[in-house]
Structures are given as structure tokens and as C-alpha cells.
């Protein structure tokens, strides 16, 4: 027996939901009950007849909500708001303005140094080795994440070098 609060909890993809209700459950003698929708495959009732339509509406609703949420996040990013849990290395969250970042001086100097070394033709591996030799803590160790690693790695260096957050901040300062 499978019991859900409503049909949307079984699945949002109407094709897969229909497969379970029309094929899989009957073939495996599984009774399905959606409490709020009044669906019970064990009992013949009219609610069972509209189940495919409800599944389709649930699918469309989920896709519509997803588009709206993505649109809101895109607009907030376009407006310069950062919607992340942890600020990028070199920044910290502004305590007075939600979604805004301010420069965190010490790690920002490290980021600047990474860009300078890269501009001088140094590879990510070379930069990583220099930072490790100088015992400069990695971003995860600096933010004291759940798995702080004091050593740098080349992937972190490349991520910093490719990140638009540094380019945008640099460019937006020049405009001010």
C-alpha cells in the first residue's frame, strides 16, 4: 500500500505518475491512496477517473512554479543581490543590506594576489604551491566549513579565476 497526502506527492511528472497508477501498482497489487484528492485504487470512484488530469495539472504547476522561482533568482542576481549561504572568498555578507556583499580585506588581498600571479603567467598549480608554502589558509579553512582543508587545490584557484563575482565587483567599482 502506498499512501500520500495528495497526488502531487506521488510525482510531478504526469507520465511517470500515470505509469505507476495505471500499470505498476495494479501489476504488483499495490493499493494507492491520495488522502486529500480522494483517490483510492482499491475502491471504484469518480475521483480515480480524473486522476490522469490531476497528474497533468500537477506537472504543469510544478514547471510553472520552477520557472517563476528561477526568474526571481535571475532578477535578484541581475540587481546585484547574492542569494548564497556563504559569501564568496574575499567577501562577506553585508549585515545591514540583505543580499549585498562587502569586501573582506584579508582574503580579498589573497584573491588579488592570485589574479596578479595568474596575469604574470603563473599556472593554477604554481599559485596553489606558493599559497601552501606561505601557509595561507584555503577558503574552506578560512570560512571554517564542515570540511576545512588548510591546503589549497588547483580547482579552487581556477574557480576563483573564472568566477564572475570578482570580475563584476572589479568592473562595477570602476564605474562608480
N, C-alpha and C positions, 0 to 999 in steps of 0.2 A: 504494500500500500504506500502511495505517495500522497502526502498532504501538503498543500501550500496555502498561504494566506489568500492569494488570488492567482489568476492565470499568468500574470506578468512575472511572478516569481519562479515559474517553471522555466520560462525562457522568453527572450525578447525577439528572437529570430523565429518568425511565424512558420517557416518551412520546417525547422527542427522541432518546434513545439508541436506542429501538426503531425510530424513523423512519430513522435512519442505517443501522442494521444490516439492517433488513428492506427498505427502499426505496432510499435514496440510494446506498449502497455498491454493491448489485447493479446498479442502473440505470447507474452510472458505472464499472462493472467495477473497483471498488476492493476489494482484499483487506484484511480486518480481522483482526488477531491480538491477542488479550489473553493475554500470556505466562503469568501466574500462574493464570488461570482456564481455560487450555487451550482457548480459543476461537480457531478459525481458520475463517473463512468459505470458504476455498478447499478445505478438507477436510470431508467429511461425518463428523460425530461427534456423540455424545450430548451433549457439553458445549454444542454450539450450540443444542440443543433447550431447554435450561434458561436460556439467555441472557435471555429476557424476565423470568423470575422473579428472576434475579440483579440485573437493572437495577432492578426494582421494589424489591427489598431495599436496594440502594444508595441509591435515592431516599429511602426511609423512614429509613434510617440517617442520612443527611445532615441531614434535617429534625429528627430526634431530637437529634442532637449540637448542632445550631444552637440548639434550644430550651434545652438544658442549659447551653450557654455563656452565652446571654442571661440565663438565670435566675441563674447565678453572678455575672455582672456586676451585675445588678439588686440582688442581695442585698448585694454589696460596696458599691454606691453607697448603699443604704439604711443600711448600717452606718457610713456616713461616709467610706468609702475612695474615693480618686480614682484612677481607672485610666487616666490620660492620660500621654502622653510629656512634655508641657510643662505646668507648673503655670499656672493662670490668672493673668493680670496682677494684681499686688498680692499674690501668694502665691509661695512657693517650696516645694519638696518638703522634708519633714522628713527629715533624714539618719538619724535614729535609729528612726523608725517608718514602715515601708513603707505607702504608700497614704494618708498623712496630709499635710496642708498646714500651713504656718506662715505668718504674715503677713510679707511683705517690706515693710518700713517705707516706703521712698521711693515705690514705685508704689502702695502702699495709700493713701498720702496723696493721690495723684492721683485714685484711684478715689473716695475720699471727697469730694474737691472736685467731681468730675463729678456725683455724686449731689446735692451741695448746690446746684450751679448748676441742675441739672435741677429740683430741688424749688423753686427760685426762679423757675421758668417759662422758663428758657433752653432753646432748641432744641438738638438734636444738632449742627447746623451751627454755631450760635453757639459752643458749647462747643469744637468742633473748632478754630475760628478762634482762640479765646483760647489754647488749648494750643499751637497753632502759633506764635502771636505771642510767646509766652513761651519758645519753643524747648524745650518739654518733649518729650522723645523719645517716639515711639509705642511700643506694646507690642512690635512686631516688632523695632524697633531696640534696645529695652531688653534683650530676650532674645537679641539677635544671631541672629535666624533666618536662613534661607538667602536670604531676600529682604528685608533690613531696610529699611524705609521710615521715615525720620525724621519724616515728616509724618503727622498724624492724618487719619482719614477718618470721616465721619458714621456709617458702618456699624459701625465699631469702637466708637464711643460708644454706639450703640443696643444692640449686643451686650452690652456691659458693663452697661447699664441693665436689660436683660432677663434677665441670667444669674442663675440660682438660686444659684450658688456664693456670691455676695455676700450674698444675702438669707438663706440658710441660716446662714452664718457669723455674720451680724449677730444673727439670732434665737437661735442656739444660745449665743452669748455672754451674751445677756440671761437665759437660763435658768440659767446657771452661778452 
